[in-house]
Structures are given as structure tokens and as C-alpha cells.
Amino acid sequence: MIFLALIVVRLFYWQVVRAQELSSIAQAQYDQQVISEAQRGEIRTSDGFTIAADKLAYLVYADPKVVKDKDKESDALGKFLTIQSATVSALLSEDKFWVPIQSHVDNSVKEKIDAAHLPGVGFEEETVRFYPEASMAATLLGFVGKDENGNDKGYFGLEGYYDRQLSGKNGISIVVHDAAGHPILAKMNDSTVKVDGRDLILNIDRRIQFMLDEELKKGIATYGAKSGMAIVMDPKTGGVLAMSSFPTFDPATYQQFSENLYANPLITDTYEPGSTFKPIIMASAMNEGLVKPDTKCTACSGPVQIGDYAIHTWDDNYFPNTTMNDVIVHSDNTGMVFVGEKLGLDRMIDYLQKFGVGDTTGIDLQGEEAPEMHPKDQWYPIDLATATFGQGITVTPIELIDAIAAIANNGVRMQPEVVSAVQTPDGQTIPIPPKEIDQPISATTAQVMTQIMVNAVNDGESKFYRLKGYDIAGKTGTAQIPVSGHYDPTKTIASFVGFAPATNPKFVMLVVLNEPSASIYGAETAAPIFFSVAKDILMYYGIPPSE
């Protein structure tokens, strides 16, 4: 009876206590889980050119126990893979059956290693993200890195924002083997079938992107700026046609660059926009019927005193009884203070919110930020005064261009969009329609403001760079940079924003330079870049001059 009891206890131990463990061990002897990696979707420009795609690569590995001549193979692999032979030798000295030597090896290098017939050296297929245009629009694209589990994951820009759509879903199959280890059956259900990622079709025009990259890079060097950024957008749809910033990085080798370069400054950097902000305030006051283009400024004969502060014009020249048209043409700060007093704090904040100031635009790029405006009870008279000419208030470049684009689009503000359509693996195209956000001003006000901005280009500080025969609406901006609680007059953010042709805009563009050393003024640095790119775009679109 005791012997029988022992047998029952032992059977209970094997069949109940360790049943799950033994079942798993047995299953592992004939079942093997095989993961079929989904192909990440491509990213293509509006003309169908691929600027991001997966490319076949190889992981080079070795079985140290099969390697016959460690020194010889270490030298050979070090030469082929351009790594230290001592590093390879250390790996080949490990007491293991498998050691990785180097990943992301392209096919040409694999063929050289194959031809050398190195015993114990083998390859595993893998995919690597490939960017044919290298650093072109790098901050717009983002990059593909690894998550905490070692899986591919998109970070920043489009790769981050659309990561789930681009990634697809890996397939999982169970391969059954016979006693000799040969595969005899593969099992896969519907929930584990591989689904490749979707492709993105962009609004980005590759020709315009190239023009913007080249002129911005050249302008940063010419004017000695620390950095620069620019964006071109279709004001009628919100489609982003080009987006550029320097310095930049190469998304294929992002690890070799500073992390500070990964974020897109056009959607993350905040700055005081200076005079490029004036058309927004002027349009708001005109829309309320508080001023007209010929309204005369009764406070523009000299500096305006606001409490303990005196507001000056940028060049200390004053124009008594100047009109609202000339306030924009001459970029008159005192005239803008006059407009702000008529508009008042409540109405100004309401209009700024309608123009999107203080809120994200919803652009389809990962990492957009927006500085919040002060609550109404924290605004002082001096804050209202300086905000009218773009100081003491911060925006991101994408906020500013989206607001100006509303003026170009008959008062209608559109959501900026980089992607125009998503394409499924079976070829179905899903368009992303333009999205209207708000209409801060009427079409009539927008047209009047447009003409004033045309006058600013023709008669203002940037008139020496304007394109003859074209009506271009625009405004310069020179904002002093706050340093340790005060503004440094020698350090500025120089910018220019505008759209063309003024009567039927095909594009709106913003150029921003950070601390140019050749000149602190936007009219002498950012404006030339703007007009150079604008000329190329107008020619590209086949729009001839009117004279």
C-alpha cells in the first residue's frame, strides 16, 4: 500500500504539478514560433519619389566553435566591415555557439565576405531604414530607432506621428518539425497573418523642398546666422509644400548627431515674432471696424509712454498723423500701440485665439508644442502695447505661418497637413481632405490687409529685393532676443513672411534666421532669402510677371 501511494504521489507530481512545464518542453521539441516581419511603409513626395523606405541588409554572425583560424578570420572580417580586428577576435574567442559581429551590412559587403569562404561565419536577413535623399527634410521625416524591446519604432516627425500606420503588423506562424527536425507543417490563423505597413503620400513638392534647402543653407552662411528655418505652405489647403531647418542631421545615422537636432524647430521652437505679427493685429482691428487703411494715427508723433516705459519706433523716426497703411509699410511700433488701444485686451485675445495663437495647429508631425498665452488677469498695459508689434508674446513658426495663411485665404484658417493620402498594401488610396479650422476675419478684411502687405513689400524696407512684375504680400520682422530679463539690441531673430501672387496665392512662406551677424534686420537677411525662393517657385509654377 505504501509503495502504491508513492507511485500515485509521483504521478500526481508529473501529471499535475509540472504538467504545463513538461507540455511546453515537449511542444518546443516539435513546434517553433517563427516571426515574419512586416515591411515598414514607404514615404513618398507628391511626385511619387521615395524619400524613406526599408532596404534589405544583413546581420553578420559567427559560430566561434566552428571557426578554424581565428586570427585570419578576424583580420578578414575587420577589413570587410571596417572595424578593429581585435574587436572581432574578442568575439570569436567567446565560448558560445553564436555571436553577432555587425548588423546593417549591405549586400555588396556580404558578397565579399561570402567570396572569402570563412568557416563559421553566416548571415541573417534584416531590414534597415533607407533615406535616398539623406538629410533632406530630416526634421520633417524623423527616424526609425528601437523601443525598449528592441523592435523598430518611429521617432519624431512623420516616422513618429504615423508609426502605427507605417509599421504594419508582424506575422506569427508555428512550424511543426518531425523527429529529425525537418519542417512538416506551418500553422497560422487570421489574427497572426503579416500585414505590411501603409505608405504615406506627402504634400511635399521635392523641387520646392530642394529650392528651399539650398537657399536657406546659402543664406545662413551669407548672413552669419547661428541657425535658420523656413516653411512653404499652400494657404488654400494647408498642405505643407516644403519644410527646412539647419543645422540638421541624417536620419539614417541619427546616432552620430546631437539629440538637440532631432526635434523640428518649426513646430517646437518658440520665439517672439516681432513685426511679422503686426498684420494679425491690424487685420483684427479692421475686422472690428475700429480702423481703416486711411485712419490716421493721433499718437505717432513721438515715443508713446506706457507707465514707466517709452515705446519707440525701430529707427526712432516718427510720422505724425500717419495712416494705418503706412503704419504697416514703415513698421511703426507707435502706430501699432494706437491700434492695440482701440482693439482692447479682450478683443485682441479673442482674435489671437481665432488665429490659433496659443494653441497647437494639429499638424501631422510628432512633437508639436505651443506656448500658452497669459490669462487675461495677468496682462498689464505694457503687455498689450508690446504684443501689438510682436514682442513679449511667443509663438512657434507653424503658428505664425498658419495665421498669415488665413489672410491669404480670404480669412479662412486651414489645418497644416504634411500627408495628402495614405496608401494600403493592396493599393487602395485613402485621401486626407483639407480641414478648415476657423475664419477669424472676413474675406473683405483679408483682401484689404493683403493690399496693405503688398504696399509694405513695394514701399517698405524690403523694397530693394522685391520681384518686379509680381504682386507679393509680405512683412519683415526683427525681434530682439530676451537675455537675463532684458532685450539685447545686438541679438535678434530676423524673419520675413509673405505670400504670392497676392490676388490668387499659390504659396505662403516664412523664413526665420537666428542671430544673423551680417545685419540684425529681417529686411536685409531673411527677406532676400524669401524673394530668391519665391522667384524660383513662381518660375516653377509657370507664373509670368505682369510687366
Protein Blocks (a to p, Z undefined) as FASTA:
>chain_A
ZZmmmmmmmmmmmmmmmmmmmmmmmmmmmgccddddddddddddfkopafbdcddddddd
ddfklpmblmlmmmmmmmmnopafklmmmmmmpccfbdcfbghiafklmmmmmmnopghi
acddddddddfklmgoklmnopadddfkopacdeehjllmmmmmmnopaddddddddfko
pafbdcddfklcccdddddddfbdfklmmmmmmmmmmmmmmnopabdcdddddfknopaf
bdcddddddfklmmlpcfklmpcfklmbccdekjmlmmmmmmmmmmnopacfklccfkln
bccdehjbccddfkopacehiafklmmmnopaklmmmmmmmnommlmmmmmmmnopoiae
hiacehiacdddddfklccfklmmmmmnopaiacdfklmmmmmmmmmnnopacdddfbfb
dcdfkopacddddddfbdfbafklmmmmmmmmmmmmmmmmklmmpcehiacddddddddd
deehiacfkbccddddddddfklcfbdcddddehiakbccfklmmmmmmmmmmmmmmmmn
opacfZZ
